[in-house]
């Protein structure tokens, strides 16, 4: 018997003794961890709503309704659709969504580290012990999230019932699955092997994930640079709109926080513009390489950074070089994940998977973040996800193909 087996048996006997002594059962920890993650993320919006109510003595809204509004906004950050007075609000603040998903993933990883993985289950990609953690964590999160959904009934904002599955169940489940993927490297160190998972998933696909994620980050970084430049160039217009609203000190803080939460959405609009797909803030007013169309804009100060209506110079179309450059980066990183003397077919498979995942990832984020901010002309804001995916896929593929051609030429020398 090896030393590791002796230690494992001793740990198991110690756990049984502790359970017999009256300590909580092992299954309660992931449930409580999930519930705590949902509770803390909800407080991020519910507490500011309550503070705003306390700081506004002239408000005629009762405090339970203020809590309900905060809970409804939490559901919106989880991708639920809200309705109020016939208007639909589905523009998801991606900064908050990312924050909540990251906190849930961090909590799930903590629960995974404190759980014995056990043997591989029938799925072949996750140990039974960790699969149980994913299920229990999701149930605990969903239980607390259901409480926030019930509290949201106190507000005039009503969530669409089918979309409640996204913040209540989909977000914690996906976050826990990502946590398993991030923690899979510890399996080898603990005496477990994830070779079954490697056999079940194509090797070229596994190697394409990291270049794709890096490509999404780099492309989004370019979009963020464009947004930052526009904010600096049109800072006077943004400040003028902010002053016209006269929100006061507390209102100004709330308004600024809301706009900061939506800045990643604007970054994706910039990505769509760079790709050539363009975007629209109001129906019938699109911003493309050719021009920026005018329309009745919502009174949101940060939108003052958008280009003024009118035609653009012809050189703006050269912005297509940006996604091609990102495609070169994706192709280079994909090539680095394969042996230098591997076949061109293997390298092409990894590169094709990486550029496809990157294009679909950015389009998926845009589909999640884009939506409605009211009625009629405000019924859809953002970029067209299908066009954005197609343009980015072609441009990324061109950049990756250049890397493959260079690599093939270098190997034949």
C-alpha positions in Angstrom: 0.0 0.0 0.0 1.4 3.4 -1.0 1.8 6.4 1.3 -0.8 8.3 -0.8 -3.4 5.5 -0.3 -2.8 5.5 3.5 -3.2 9.3 3.7 -6.4 9.1 1.6 -7.9 6.4 3.8 -7.0 8.4 6.9 -8.6 11.5 5.5 -11.7 9.5 4.6 -11.9 8.0 8.1 -11.4 11.4 9.6 -14.2 12.9 7.6 -16.5 10.1 8.7 -15.6 10.7 12.3 -16.3 14.4 12.0 -19.7 13.7 10.3 -20.5 11.3 13.1 -19.6 14.0 15.7 -22.4 16.1 14.4 -20.6 18.4 11.9 -22.5 19.4 8.7 -22.7 16.8 6.0 -20.2 17.2 3.1 -23.0 18.0 0.6 -24.0 21.2 2.6 -20.8 23.0 1.8 -21.3 23.5 -2.0 -25.0 24.3 -1.4 -24.1 27.0 1.1 -21.3 28.3 -1.1 -23.7 28.7 -4.0 -26.3 30.5 -1.9 -23.6 32.8 -0.5 -22.4 33.7 -4.0 -25.9 34.6 -5.1 -26.6 36.6 -1.9 -23.4 38.6 -2.2 -23.9 39.4 -5.9 -27.5 40.5 -5.2 -26.4 42.8 -2.5 -24.2 44.7 -5.0 -27.4 46.2 -6.5 -29.9 45.8 -3.7 -27.9 47.8 -1.1 -27.2 50.8 -3.4 -30.9 50.9 -4.2 -31.7 51.0 -0.5 -29.1 53.7 0.1 -30.5 55.8 -2.7 -33.9 55.5 -1.1 -32.6 56.6 2.3 -30.7 59.5 0.8 -33.8 60.8 -1.0 -36.2 61.8 1.7 -38.5 63.5 -0.9 -39.0 60.2 -2.7 -42.6 58.8 -2.6 -41.4 55.3 -3.3 -41.7 52.9 -0.2 -38.5 51.1 0.8 -39.7 47.6 -0.2 -40.2 48.9 -3.7 -36.7 50.2 -3.7 -35.4 46.8 -2.7 -37.5 45.3 -5.5 -36.0 47.6 -8.1 -32.5 46.5 -7.0 -33.5 42.9 -7.2 -35.0 43.4 -10.7 -31.8 45.1 -11.9 -29.9 42.1 -10.5 -32.0 39.8 -12.7 -31.3 42.1 -15.7 -27.6 41.8 -15.1 -28.1 38.0 -15.3 -29.7 38.4 -18.7 -33.4 38.3 -17.7 -35.8 40.6 -19.7 -37.8 43.2 -17.8 -41.1 44.8 -18.7 -42.5 48.1 -17.4 -45.5 50.0 -18.8 -45.3 48.2 -22.1 -41.6 48.8 -22.6 -39.0 46.0 -22.7 -35.6 46.4 -21.0 -33.2 43.7 -22.1 -29.9 45.7 -22.6 -27.7 43.6 -20.2 -24.9 45.6 -18.5 -22.0 43.2 -19.3 -19.7 44.6 -16.7 -22.0 43.4 -13.9 -22.7 40.1 -15.7 -19.0 39.5 -15.9 -18.6 40.4 -12.2 -21.3 38.1 -11.1 -20.1 35.2 -13.3 -16.5 35.7 -12.0 -17.7 35.7 -8.4 -19.8 32.5 -8.9 -16.8 30.8 -10.7 -14.5 31.8 -7.8 -16.9 30.4 -5.2 -17.4 27.2 -7.2 -13.6 26.7 -7.5 -13.3 27.1 -3.7 -15.9 24.4 -3.2 -14.2 22.1 -5.7 -10.8 22.4 -4.0 -12.4 21.3 -0.7 -14.0 18.3 -2.3 -12.4 14.9 -3.0 -12.8 14.5 -6.8 -13.5 10.7 -6.7 -13.5 8.5 -9.7 -14.4 9.5 -13.2 -18.1 9.4 -14.0 -19.8 8.2 -17.1 -19.4 11.6 -18.7 -15.7 10.9 -18.8 -14.6 14.6 -18.4 -15.4 15.3 -14.7 -15.0 13.2 -11.6 -18.1 12.2 -9.8 -17.3 14.2 -6.7 -16.9 17.4 -8.7 -20.0 16.7 -10.7 -21.9 16.5 -7.5 -20.4 19.9 -6.4 -21.6 21.5 -9.7 -25.1 20.2 -9.2 -25.3 21.2 -5.5 -23.6 24.6 -6.0 -26.2 25.4 -8.8 -29.0 24.3 -6.5 -27.8 26.5 -3.7 -27.3 29.5 -6.0 -30.7 29.0 -7.6 -32.4 28.8 -4.2 -31.1 32.2 -3.1 -31.6 33.7 -6.6 -35.2 32.6 -6.5 -35.5 34.8 -3.3 -34.2 37.8 -5.2 -36.7 37.1 -8.0 -39.5 37.0 -5.5 -38.3 40.3 -4.0 -38.3 41.8 -7.5 -42.1 41.4 -7.5 -42.3 44.4 -5.2 -41.1 46.7 -8.0 -43.0 47.8 -11.1 -40.3 46.0 -13.2 -41.6 42.5 -14.2 -39.2 39.8 -15.4 -40.2 37.6 -18.3 -40.7 34.2 -16.8 -38.7 32.1 -19.3 -35.7 34.4 -19.1 -35.5 33.9 -15.3 -33.7 30.6 -16.0 -30.7 32.5 -17.1 -29.8 34.4 -13.9 -31.2 31.7 -11.6 -29.8 28.5 -13.1 -27.7 29.0 -16.3 -25.3 31.5 -14.8 -24.3 29.4 -11.8 -24.2 26.2 -13.8 -21.9 27.6 -16.5 -19.7 29.3 -13.9 -19.3 26.1 -12.0 -18.5 24.2 -15.2 -15.8 26.8 -16.1 -14.5 26.4 -12.5 -14.1 22.6 -13.2 -12.3 23.3 -16.4 -9.9 25.8 -14.6 -9.3 23.3 -11.8 -8.7 20.3 -14.0 -5.0 20.7 -13.7 -5.1 19.7 -10.1 -6.4 16.2 -11.0 -3.0 14.9 -12.0 -1.4 16.3 -8.8 -4.0 14.5 -6.6 -3.5 11.1 -8.2 -6.4 11.4 -10.7 -6.2 11.6 -14.5 -8.3 13.4 -17.0 -7.1 11.3 -19.9 -10.7 10.2 -20.5 -11.7 13.7 -21.1 -8.9 14.2 -23.6 -9.9 11.0 -25.4 -13.5 12.2 -25.6 -12.7 15.7 -26.9 -10.7 16.2 -30.1 -7.1 17.3 -29.4 -7.3 20.1 -32.0 -10.4 21.5 -30.3 -8.8 21.5 -26.9 -5.7 23.3 -28.3 -7.9 25.9 -29.9 -9.6 27.1 -26.8 -6.8 29.2 -25.3 -5.9 31.0 -28.6 -9.6 31.7 -29.1 -10.0 33.2 -25.6 -6.9 35.3 -26.1 -8.2 36.5 -29.5 -11.5 37.6 -27.9 -9.6 39.5 -25.2 -7.3 41.2 -27.8 -10.1 42.2 -30.1 -12.2 43.5 -27.2 -9.1 45.5 -26.1 -9.1 47.2 -29.5 -12.8 48.0 -29.1 -12.1 49.4 -25.6 -9.3 51.7 -27.0 -11.8 53.1 -29.6 -14.4 53.8 -26.9 -11.8 55.5 -24.7 -10.6 57.6 -27.5 -14.1 58.7 -28.4 -14.8 59.6 -24.7 -11.7 61.7 -24.6 -12.4 63.5 -27.9 -16.1 64.2 -27.1 -15.7 64.7 -23.3 -17.3 68.1 -23.6 -20.5 66.7 -25.1 -20.7 64.0 -22.5 -20.3 66.5 -19.7 -22.9 68.8 -21.3 -25.5 66.0 -21.4 -24.6 65.0 -17.8 -25.2 68.6 -16.7 -28.5 68.8 -18.6 -29.9 65.9 -16.7 -29.1 67.6 -13.3 -29.0 64.3 -11.4 -27.6 65.8 -8.2 -24.8 64.2 -6.2 -26.3 60.8 -5.5 -28.1 60.7 -8.8 -24.9 61.5 -10.6 -23.1 58.6 -8.8 -25.9 56.2 -9.7 -25.9 57.4 -13.3 -22.1 57.2 -13.6 -22.2 53.6 -12.2 -24.9 52.6 -14.6 -22.9 53.9 -17.6 -19.7 52.2 -16.4 -21.5 48.9 -16.2 -22.5 49.3 -19.8 -19.1 50.3 -21.1 -18.2 46.7 -22.2 -21.4 46.9 -24.4 -20.0 50.0 -26.1 -16.7 48.1 -26.6 -18.5 45.4 -28.5 -20.2 48.0 -30.6 -16.8 49.3 -31.5 -15.6 45.8 -32.3 -18.6 45.4 -34.7 -17.8 48.7 -36.3 -14.2 47.7 -36.8 -15.3 44.5 -38.4 -17.6 46.3 -40.9 -20.9 45.1 -39.5 -21.7 48.4 -37.8 -24.2 49.0 -35.0 -27.3 50.9 -34.2 -28.3 52.9 -31.1 -31.9 53.6 -32.3 -33.9 51.9 -35.0 -33.1 53.4 -38.4 -29.9 55.1 -37.3 -26.9 52.9 -38.0 -23.2 53.6 -37.7 -21.1 51.9 -40.4 -17.9 52.5 -42.3 -19.8 54.8 -44.7 -21.5 57.2 -42.3 -23.3 57.7 -39.0 -27.1 58.2 -39.4 -29.0 60.5 -37.2 -31.9 59.7 -35.0 -33.6 60.5 -31.7 -31.0 59.3 -29.2 -31.8 58.3 -25.7 -30.6 60.9 -23.1 -27.7 58.9 -21.9 -24.6 61.1 -21.4 -22.0 58.5 -22.5 -23.8 58.2 -25.9 -22.6 61.8 -26.6 -19.2 60.2 -27.4 -20.7 58.7 -30.6 -19.5 60.2 -33.9 -21.8 63.1 -35.1 -24.2 62.3 -38.0 -22.6 62.5 -41.4 -20.4 60.6 -43.9 -17.0 59.2 -42.9 -13.8 59.5 -44.9 -12.9 56.6 -47.1 -9.9 55.5 -45.0 -12.2 54.5 -42.2 -12.7 51.2 -44.0 -9.1 50.4 -43.3 -10.2 49.6 -39.8 -10.8 46.1 -41.2 -7.1 45.6 -40.8 -7.6 45.4 -37.0 -9.5 42.1 -36.9 -7.1 40.8 -39.6 -4.2 41.6 -37.2 -6.1 39.9 -34.4 -6.5 36.9 -36.7 -2.8 36.8 -37.2 -2.4 36.7 -33.4 -4.9 33.9 -33.1 -3.2 31.9 -35.9 0.2 32.5 -34.3 -0.9 31.3 -30.9 -2.7 28.3 -32.4 0.5 27.4 -34.3 2.5 27.6 -31.1 0.1 25.1 -29.5 1.1 22.5 -32.1 4.4 20.8 -32.7 6.6 22.7 -35.2 6.8 19.6 -37.5 3.2 18.7 -37.2 1.3 18.4 -40.5 -0.2 21.4 -42.1 -3.6 19.8 -41.7 -3.3 19.6 -37.9 -2.2 23.2 -37.7 -5.0 24.3 -40.0 -7.6 22.4 -37.9 -6.5 24.1 -34.7 -6.4 27.6 -36.4 -9.8 27.1 -37.9 -11.3 26.0 -34.6 -9.7 29.0 -32.8 -10.9 31.7 -35.2 -14.4 30.1 -35.3 -14.6 30.0 -31.5 -13.3 33.6 -31.2 -15.8 35.0 -33.7 -18.7 33.1 -32.2 -17.6 34.2 -28.7 -17.6 37.9 -29.5 -20.9 37.6 -31.4 -22.4 35.6 -28.5 -21.3 38.4 -26.0 -23.0 40.9 -28.3 -26.2 38.9 -28.5 -26.2 38.7 -24.7 -25.5 42.4 -24.2 -27.5 43.9 -27.0 -31.3 44.4 -26.5 -34.0 46.8 -25.9 -34.0 50.0 -23.7 -37.6 51.0 -24.3 -40.2 51.0 -27.1 -40.4 51.7 -30.8 -37.0 53.2 -31.8 -35.3 51.9 -28.7 -36.5 48.4 -29.2 -33.0 47.2 -30.2 -29.6 48.6 -29.5 -26.3 47.1 -30.4 -24.7 45.2 -33.2 -26.2 42.6 -35.5 -24.7 39.3 -34.0 -25.1 37.3 -37.2 -23.3 39.9 -39.4 -20.7 40.5 -36.7 -19.9 36.8 -36.5 -19.6 36.5 -40.3 -17.4 39.5 -40.8 -15.1 38.6 -37.9 -14.9 35.0 -39.0 -13.7 36.0 -42.4 -11.2 38.6 -41.2 -9.9 36.3 -38.4 -9.5 33.5 -41.0 -7.6 35.7 -43.3 -5.1 36.6 -40.6 -4.7 33.0 -39.5 -4.3 31.9 -43.1 -1.4 34.3 -43.5 0.3 32.7 -40.5 -0.2 29.2 -41.9 1.2 30.2 -45.3 4.2 31.7 -43.7 4.7 28.6 -41.5 4.4 26.3 -44.5 7.0 28.4 -46.4 9.4 28.4 -43.4 9.1 24.6 -42.9 9.9 23.9 -46.6 13.0 26.0 -46.6 
